[in-house]
Amino acid sequence: MDKKLDGVSSGLARVGKSLNVFHGVRAPNISIVKYLERLYKYTSCSPSCFVVGYVYIDRLTHKHPDSLVISLNVHRLLVTSVMVASKMLDDV
């Protein structure tokens, strides 16, 4: 394997093992359902962005099963995955 690719893949493995970068200091007071409703209401994302965002989080948890999606990071993971899906699906 190319050394450059080997370094990239091992770096990705390190990132996947820890989702600390998404951790908040404390869990938000808003429920996940209410948070998703607010995202839908105040963004111009199509409903398909929310489905694809869920798929992104699902793929993350399957690719890195030791990464935990917990109350400290779930809201940030949701907004990030929906934003990326929006860039992929809704941007012109």
Contact map, one row per residue, 1 for C-alpha under 8 A:
11101100000000000000000000000000000000000000000000000000000000000000000000000000000000000000
11111100000000000000000000000000000000000000000000000000000000000000000000000000000000000000
11111110000000000000000000000000000000000000000000000000000000000000000000000000000000000000
01111111000000000000000000000000000000000000000000000000000000000000000000000000000000000000
11111111100000000000000000000000000000000000000000000000000000000000000000000000000000000000
11111111110000000000000000000000000000000000000000000000000000000000000000000000000000000000
00111111111000000000000000000000000000000000000000000000000000000000000000000000000000000000
00011111111100000000000000000000000000000000000000000000000000000000000000000000000000000000
00001111111110000000000000000000000000000000000000000000000000000000000000000000000000000000
00000111111111000000000000000000000000000000000000000000000000000000000000000000000000000000
00000011111111100000000000000000000000000000000000000000000000000000000000000000000000000000
00000001111111110000000000000000000000000000000000000000000000000000000000000000000000000000
00000000111111111000000000000000000000000000000000000000000000010000000000000000000000000000
00000000011111111100000000000000000000000000000000000000000000000000000000000000000000000000
00000000001111111110000000000000000000000000000000000000000000000000000000000000000000000000
00000000000111111110000000000000000000000000000000000000000100010010000000000000000000000000
00000000000011111110000000000000000000000000000000000000000000010110000000000000000000000000
00000000000001111111100000000000000000000000000000000000000000000011000000000000000000000000
00000000000000111111111000000000000000000000000000000000000000000011100010000000000000000000
00000000000000000111111000000000000000000000000000000000000000000000000010000000000000000000
00000000000000000111111000000000000000000000000000000000000000000000000000000000000000000000
00000000000000000011111100000000000000000000000000000000000000000000000110011000000000000000
00000000000000000011111110000000000000000000000000000000000000000000000110010000000000000000
00000000000000000000011111100000000000000000000000000000000000000000000110000000000000000000
00000000000000000000001111100000000000000000000000000000000000000000000100000000000000000000
00000000000000000000000111110000000000000000000000000000000000000000000100000000000000000000
00000000000000000000000111111000000000000000000000000000000000000000001110000000000000000000
00000000000000000000000001111110000000000000000000000000000000000000001100100000000000000000
00000000000000000000000000111110000000000000000000000000000000000000000000000000000000000000
00000000000000000000000000011111011000000000000000000000000000000000000000000000000000000000
00000000000000000000000000011111111000000000000000000000000000000000000000000000000000000000
00000000000000000000000000000111111100000000000000000000000000000000000000100000000000000000
00000000000000000000000000000011111110000000000000000000000000000000000000000000000000000000
00000000000000000000000000000111111111000000000000000000000000000000000000000000000000000000
00000000000000000000000000000111111111100000000000000000000000000000000000100000000000000000
00000000000000000000000000000001111111110000000000000000000000000000000000000000000000000000
00000000000000000000000000000000111111111000000000000000000000000000000000000000000000000000
00000000000000000000000000000000011111111100000000000000000000000000000000000000000000000000
00000000000000000000000000000000001111111110000000000000000000000000000000000010000000000000
00000000000000000000000000000000000111111111111000000000000000000000000000000000000000000000
00000000000000000000000000000000000011111111000000000000000000000000000000000000000000000000
00000000000000000000000000000000000001111111000000000000000000000000000000000000000000000000
00000000000000000000000000000000000000111111100000000000000000000000000000000000000000000000
00000000000000000000000000000000000000011111110000000000000000000000000000000000000000000000
00000000000000000000000000000000000000010011111111000000000000000000000000000000010001000100
00000000000000000000000000000000000000010001111111000000000000000000000000000000000001000100
00000000000000000000000000000000000000010000111111100000000000000000000000000000000000000000
00000000000000000000000000000000000000000000111111110000000000000000000000000000000000000000
00000000000000000000000000000000000000000000111111111000000000000000000000000000011011001100
00000000000000000000000000000000000000000000111111111100000000000000000000000000010010000000
00000000000000000000000000000000000000000000001111111110000000000000000000000000000000000000
00000000000000000000000000000000000000000000000111111111000000000000000000000000110010000000
00000000000000000000000000000000000000000000000011111111100000000000000000000100111110000000
00000000000000000000000000000000000000000000000001111111110000000000000000000100110000000000
00000000000000000000000000000000000000000000000000111111111000000000000000000000000000000000
00000000000000000000000000000000000000000000000000011111111100000000000000000000100000000000
00000000000000000000000000000000000000000000000000001111111110000000000000001100100000000000
00000000000000000000000000000000000000000000000000000111111111000000000000000000000000000000
00000000000000000000000000000000000000000000000000000011111111100000000000000000000000000000
00000000000000010000000000000000000000000000000000000001111111111000000000000000000000000000
00000000000000000000000000000000000000000000000000000000111111111111100000000000000000000000
00000000000000000000000000000000000000000000000000000000011111111000000000000000000000000000
00000000000000000000000000000000000000000000000000000000001111111000000000000000000000000000
00000000000010011000000000000000000000000000000000000000000111111110000000000000000000000000
00000000000000000000000000000000000000000000000000000000000111111111000000000000000000000000
00000000000000001000000000000000000000000000000000000000000010011111000000000000000000000000
00000000000000011110000000000000000000000000000000000000000010011111100000000000000000000000
00000000000000000110000000000000000000000000000000000000000010001111110000000000000000000000
00000000000000000010000000000000000000000000000000000000000010000011111011000000000000000000
00000000000000000000000000000000000000000000000000000000000000000001111111000000000000000000
00000000000000000000000000110000000000000000000000000000000000000000111111100000000000000000
00000000000000000000011111110000000000000000000000000000000000000000011111100000000000000000
00000000000000000011011100100000000000000000000000000000000000000000111111111000000000000000
00000000000000000000000000000000000000000000000000000000000000000000111111111100000000000000
00000000000000000000000000010001001000000000000000000000000000000000001111111110000000000000
00000000000000000000011000000000000000000000000000000000000000000000000011111111000000000000
00000000000000000000010000000000000000000000000000000000100000000000000011111111100000000000
00000000000000000000000000000000000000000000000000001100100000000000000001111111110000000000
00000000000000000000000000000000000000100000000000000000000000000000000000111111111000000000
00000000000000000000000000000000000000000000000000000000000000000000000000011111111100000000
00000000000000000000000000000000000000000000000000011101100000000000000000001111111110000000
00000000000000000000000000000000000000000000100011011100000000000000000000000111111111000000
00000000000000000000000000000000000000000000000010001000000000000000000000000011111111100000
00000000000000000000000000000000000000000000000000001000000000000000000000000001111111110000
00000000000000000000000000000000000000000000000011011000000000000000000000000000111111111100
00000000000000000000000000000000000000000000110010000000000000000000000000000000011111111110
00000000000000000000000000000000000000000000000000000000000000000000000000000000001111111110
00000000000000000000000000000000000000000000000000000000000000000000000000000000000111111110
00000000000000000000000000000000000000000000000010000000000000000000000000000000000011111110
00000000000000000000000000000000000000000000110010000000000000000000000000000000000011111111
00000000000000000000000000000000000000000000000000000000000000000000000000000000000001111111
00000000000000000000000000000000000000000000000000000000000000000000000000000000000000000111
